[in-house]
Amino acid sequence: MLFHASLCTLKLINFMFILECRFGKTIIIQEADSIEPILIPILRCDLISQGSRDSIPVGDKLIDYNTNFRLYLCTRKPNPVIPPDALAVLTVVNFTTTRAGLVNQVS
């Protein structure tokens, strides 16, 4: 299976986010050192059902939501500051490599 994802930064999130969410694609936000308020409804999956369609509020707009949509936030900070309301709905994965971890893998 091929994995197609769009890369962006928080500065470009508004337009790209709406497109990716609507069409069920994957978006990777780089250098996400903080959680922007516009992302909170997506992180909590605040879906609104309108007949057979699911929509989600993004800013002041209500956009269609595709269940295949995926969002990944990446940062270089070892301990990013994540607000408690966002931390409750996120899965944090730390891919930091240490010298001791590498030595254990080689031995």
Residue pairs with C-beta under 8 A, 6 or more apart in sequence:
3 26
4 25
4 26
5 25
5 26
5 27
5 28
5 70
5 72
6 16
6 20
6 25
6 26
6 27
6 28
7 27
7 28
7 30
8 16
8 17
8 27
8 28
8 29
8 30
9 29
9 30
9 31
10 29
10 31
10 32
10 34
10 36
13 29
13 36
13 38
13 39
14 38
14 58
14 59
16 27
17 27
17 38
17 42
17 58
18 58
18 61
18 63
19 25
20 26
20 27
20 69
21 27
21 42
21 56
21 58
21 63
21 64
21 65
21 66
21 69
22 63
22 64
22 65
22 66
23 66
24 66
24 67
24 68
24 69
25 68
25 69
25 70
26 69
26 70
26 71
26 72
27 69
27 70
27 71
27 72
28 72
28 74
29 71
29 72
29 73
29 74
30 74
31 74
31 75
31 76
32 73
32 74
32 75
32 80
33 75
33 77
33 80
33 81
34 80
34 81
35 43
35 73
35 82
35 83
35 86
38 58
38 59
39 71
39 73
39 86
40 85
40 86
41 56
41 57
41 58
42 56
42 58
42 71
43 71
43 86
43 89
43 90
44 89
45 56
45 89
46 56
46 57
47 54
47 55
47 56
47 65
48 54
48 55
48 56
48 57
48 62
49 55
53 64
54 64
54 65
54 67
55 62
55 63
55 64
55 65
56 62
56 63
56 65
73 90
78 94
78 96
82 90
82 92
